[in-house]
Amino acid sequence: MDDEKDSVDPIRIRKIMEEKGLNSASFADKIKVSRGTITHVLNGRNETTLKVVLKVLEAFPDINSEWLLFGKDPMYHREKVFIQPVQEPTLPFDDVPKVLNPLKTEMNAYKEPKVPEYPLKSEDKTVVEAVQPIQTKQINDVILSNRKIDKIIIFYDDKTFMSFSPEE
């Protein structure tokens, strides 16, 4: 560290001492060097040796070595700035899943309930609580199609239902 630019500025050593609440004697004890060494560094009598720098970094691992050696911010490793991705503006229904039937993966396959192989009996079915209006156009389309009605289920407001099948 022959060049003035290559030596550690004593101001940065003082800053560490202030931040950690240490005087020169306790700082010397903490980094395990003689008290005279720190006093000489702080007074400008001696330049900071590589041995002292390494001991400071060993005693205070949260100190950024680039800050200690060259004064490059930040002082602490935890102060490093991480660039966050820009969030897109949220729109209504953004919290609704985009995929209605996602592919099963090993991660979510065990979470999905198993579907029975055969249809449930009427007493095993769960009660539907949401009432949805029926549009007459939909009913007319069903009636006019070539399909036959297999079963009609009526849901009542007391959370019961009745099932009808056409007689043949």
C-alpha positions as CSV (number, residue, x, y, z in Angstrom):
1,M,0.0,0.0,0.0
2,D,2.6,2.5,-1.1
3,D,0.3,4.8,-3.0
4,E,-2.0,7.2,-1.1
5,K,-4.9,5.9,-3.2
6,D,-4.2,2.3,-2.1
7,S,-4.4,2.9,1.6
8,V,-7.5,2.6,3.6
9,D,-8.8,5.9,4.7
10,P,-8.8,6.2,8.5
11,I,-12.2,7.9,8.3
12,R,-13.7,4.6,7.2
13,I,-12.1,2.9,10.2
14,R,-13.6,5.6,12.4
15,K,-17.0,5.2,10.8
16,I,-16.9,1.4,11.6
17,M,-16.0,2.2,15.2
18,E,-18.9,4.7,15.5
19,E,-21.4,2.4,13.9
20,K,-20.4,-0.5,16.2
21,G,-20.2,1.8,19.3
22,L,-16.5,1.0,19.9
23,N,-13.6,3.2,21.1
24,S,-10.1,2.6,19.7
25,A,-9.1,0.2,22.5
26,S,-12.2,-2.0,22.2
27,F,-12.0,-1.9,18.4
28,A,-8.4,-3.1,18.5
29,D,-9.4,-5.9,20.9
30,K,-12.3,-6.9,18.7
31,I,-10.1,-7.2,15.6
32,K,-7.2,-8.7,17.6
33,V,-4.5,-6.2,16.9
34,S,-2.5,-4.1,19.3
35,R,-4.1,-0.9,20.5
36,G,-1.1,1.1,19.4
37,T,-1.6,-0.1,15.8
38,I,-5.1,1.3,15.7
39,T,-4.1,4.5,17.4
40,H,-1.3,5.0,14.8
41,V,-3.7,4.3,11.9
42,L,-6.3,6.7,13.2
43,N,-3.7,9.5,13.8
44,G,-2.3,9.0,10.3
45,R,1.1,8.0,11.6
46,N,0.9,4.5,9.9
47,E,-1.1,3.4,6.9
48,T,-3.5,0.5,7.3
49,T,-1.8,-2.8,6.5
50,L,-3.3,-5.7,4.7
51,K,-3.2,-7.6,7.9
52,V,-5.4,-5.0,9.7
53,V,-7.8,-4.9,6.7
54,L,-8.3,-8.6,6.8
55,K,-8.8,-8.7,10.5
56,V,-11.4,-5.9,10.2
57,L,-13.3,-7.9,7.6
58,E,-13.0,-11.1,9.6
59,A,-14.3,-9.4,12.8
60,F,-17.1,-7.6,10.9
61,P,-18.3,-9.8,8.0
62,D,-21.2,-7.5,7.3
63,I,-18.7,-4.7,6.2
64,N,-18.4,-4.5,2.4
65,S,-14.7,-5.0,1.5
66,E,-15.0,-2.6,-1.5
67,W,-16.3,0.1,0.8
68,L,-13.5,-0.5,3.3
69,L,-10.7,-0.5,0.7
70,F,-12.0,2.0,-1.9
71,G,-15.0,3.8,-0.3
72,K,-17.5,2.3,-2.8
73,D,-21.0,2.3,-1.4
74,P,-22.7,0.5,0.3
75,M,-20.9,0.2,3.7
76,Y,-22.7,-3.0,4.6
77,H,-23.4,-6.0,2.4
78,R,-27.1,-6.0,3.4
79,E,-27.5,-2.5,1.9
80,K,-26.9,-3.7,-1.7
81,V,-29.6,-2.6,-4.0
82,F,-31.5,-5.3,-5.8
83,I,-33.4,-4.4,-8.9
84,Q,-37.0,-5.5,-8.7
85,P,-39.0,-6.3,-11.8
86,V,-41.6,-3.7,-12.7
87,Q,-45.0,-4.8,-11.6
88,E,-47.8,-4.6,-14.2
89,P,-50.8,-2.6,-13.1
90,T,-53.5,-4.9,-11.5
91,L,-56.8,-5.2,-13.3
92,P,-60.1,-6.5,-12.0
93,F,-60.2,-10.3,-11.8
94,D,-56.4,-10.5,-11.7
95,D,-56.7,-12.7,-8.7
96,V,-58.8,-15.2,-10.7
97,P,-56.7,-18.1,-12.0
98,K,-56.0,-17.7,-15.7
99,V,-56.1,-21.4,-16.4
100,L,-59.4,-23.2,-15.6
101,N,-58.0,-26.7,-16.0
102,P,-54.2,-26.6,-15.3
103,L,-52.1,-29.6,-16.3
104,K,-51.4,-31.9,-13.4
105,T,-47.8,-31.8,-12.2
106,E,-46.1,-33.7,-9.5
107,M,-46.4,-30.7,-7.2
108,N,-50.1,-30.1,-7.5
109,A,-51.4,-33.6,-8.4
110,Y,-51.6,-34.7,-4.8
111,K,-53.7,-31.7,-3.8
112,E,-56.5,-32.2,-6.2
113,P,-59.4,-34.3,-5.0
114,K,-60.0,-37.7,-6.7
115,V,-63.0,-37.9,-8.9
116,P,-65.1,-41.0,-8.3
117,E,-65.3,-43.4,-11.2
118,Y,-69.1,-43.6,-11.1
119,P,-71.6,-40.8,-10.7
120,L,-72.7,-40.0,-7.1
121,K,-76.1,-41.0,-5.9
122,S,-78.6,-38.1,-5.3
123,E,-78.2,-38.3,-1.5
124,D,-74.4,-38.1,-1.9
125,K,-74.4,-34.9,-3.9
126,T,-73.5,-31.6,-2.3
127,V,-76.0,-28.8,-2.1
128,V,-75.6,-25.9,-4.6
129,E,-76.0,-22.5,-2.9
130,A,-75.6,-20.2,-5.8
131,V,-78.7,-19.5,-7.9
132,Q,-78.1,-18.6,-11.5
133,P,-80.9,-17.3,-13.8
134,I,-81.9,-19.4,-16.7
135,Q,-82.2,-17.8,-20.1
136,T,-85.1,-18.9,-22.3
137,K,-82.9,-18.9,-25.4
138,Q,-80.7,-21.6,-23.8
139,I,-83.8,-23.7,-23.0
140,N,-85.2,-23.3,-26.5
141,D,-81.9,-24.4,-28.0
142,V,-81.9,-27.5,-25.8
143,I,-85.5,-28.3,-26.7
144,L,-85.0,-27.8,-30.4
145,S,-81.9,-30.0,-30.6
146,N,-82.0,-33.7,-31.5
147,R,-80.9,-34.6,-28.1
148,K,-83.1,-36.4,-25.5
149,I,-83.5,-35.3,-21.9
150,D,-82.0,-37.8,-19.5
151,K,-82.6,-36.1,-16.2
152,I,-84.0,-32.9,-14.8
153,I,-82.9,-31.6,-11.4
154,I,-84.7,-28.9,-9.5
155,F,-83.0,-27.1,-6.6
156,Y,-85.1,-25.5,-3.9
157,D,-84.3,-22.6,-1.7
158,D,-84.3,-24.8,1.4
159,K,-81.1,-26.4,0.0
160,T,-82.9,-29.6,-1.2
161,F,-83.4,-30.9,-4.7
162,M,-85.5,-33.3,-6.6
163,S,-84.4,-35.4,-9.6
164,F,-86.8,-36.4,-12.5
165,S,-86.1,-38.8,-15.3
166,P,-88.5,-39.2,-18.3
167,E,-90.4,-42.4,-18.4
168,E,-90.0,-44.5,-21.5
